[in-house]
Amino acid sequence: MKNVWVRLLYQNGKGIEDGQHDVSLEDFGGTVPAVGDRIALMVRPTKFVRVVGRVFEADGGNSPYINLIVRTEDGEDLQDLPRFSD
């Protein structure tokens, strides 16, 4: 199986934006988070986001991405948070 990445898309007052946070599926124990699941972002302080949607790219299985639409529980704009790679 090829490497699969989970990309976080942020839902906020402007709609849905590409957060450009990519996480390996292995970081989720090989399981794709479901709608309603909470994810802890490893920033300081830790922020929790809730999965509100999943988007699979319909390109015949060639895309290594699964997109999760997430939003913070406190309403903070995720675009202001540091990237995972920072």
DAZITA-V389751 format. One record per residue. N is the residue number from 0. RES is the residue in one small letter. PSI is psi in whole degrees, 0 to 359 (999 if undefined). BURIAL is + if it has 24 or more other C-alpha atoms within 12 Angstrom, else -. D_CENTER is the distance of its C-alpha to the mean C-alpha in Angstrom with 1 decimal. Layout:
n=<N:N>
res=<RES:RES>
psi=<PSI:PSI>
burial=<BURIAL:BURIAL>
d_center=<D_CENTER:D_CENTER>
This chain:
n=<0:1:2:3:4:5:6:7:8:9:10:11:12:13:14:15:16:17:18:19:20:21:22:23:24:25:26:27:28:29:30:31:32:33:34:35:36:37:38:39:40:41:42:43:44:45:46:47:48:49:50:51:52:53:54:55:56:57:58:59:60:61:62:63:64:65:66:67:68:69:70:71:72:73:74:75:76:77:78:79:80:81:82:83:84:85>
res=<m:k:n:v:w:v:r:l:l:y:q:n:g:k:g:i:e:d:g:q:h:d:v:s:l:e:d:f:g:g:t:v:p:a:v:g:d:r:i:a:l:m:v:r:p:t:k:f:v:r:v:v:g:r:v:f:e:a:d:g:g:n:s:p:y:i:n:l:i:v:r:t:e:d:g:e:d:l:q:d:l:p:r:f:s:d>
psi=<136:163:130:134:147:123:133:126:131:128:126:190:342:352:224:127:148:113:348:36:111:132:137:142:331:330:341:20:24:7:132:123:144:163:132:340:152:142:133:118:131:70:171:124:160:134:140:136:155:135:122:355:157:139:121:132:124:78:30:21:11:341:134:11:140:128:130:130:121:158:153:155:339:4:2:143:120:338:339:353:152:153:156:327:351:999>
burial=<-:-:-:+:+:+:+:+:+:+:+:+:-:-:-:-:-:-:+:-:+:+:+:-:+:-:-:-:-:-:-:+:+:-:-:-:-:-:+:-:+:-:-:-:-:-:+:+:+:+:+:+:+:+:-:-:-:-:-:-:-:-:-:-:+:+:+:+:+:+:+:+:-:-:-:-:+:+:+:-:-:-:-:-:-:->
d_center=<20.9:19.2:16.2:12.9:9.7:6.1:4.8:2.4:5.6:7.5:10.4:13.4:17.2:17.1:15.0:11.7:11.0:9.2:7.7:8.6:6.6:7.1:7.5:10.4:10.7:13.6:11.7:11.0:14.7:14.4:13.1:10.3:9.1:11.1:11.4:12.7:11.2:10.5:8.3:10.4:9.3:12.3:13.9:17.4:17.8:14.9:12.6:11.2:8.7:9.3:7.7:10.1:9.8:9.1:10.6:12.5:14.4:18.0:19.7:21.7:19.3:19.5:15.8:14.0:10.5:8.8:6.5:4.6:6.2:6.0:9.2:11.1:14.1:16.5:15.8:15.2:13.8:10.7:12.2:14.9:13.2:13.9:11.7:11.0:13.9:16.2>
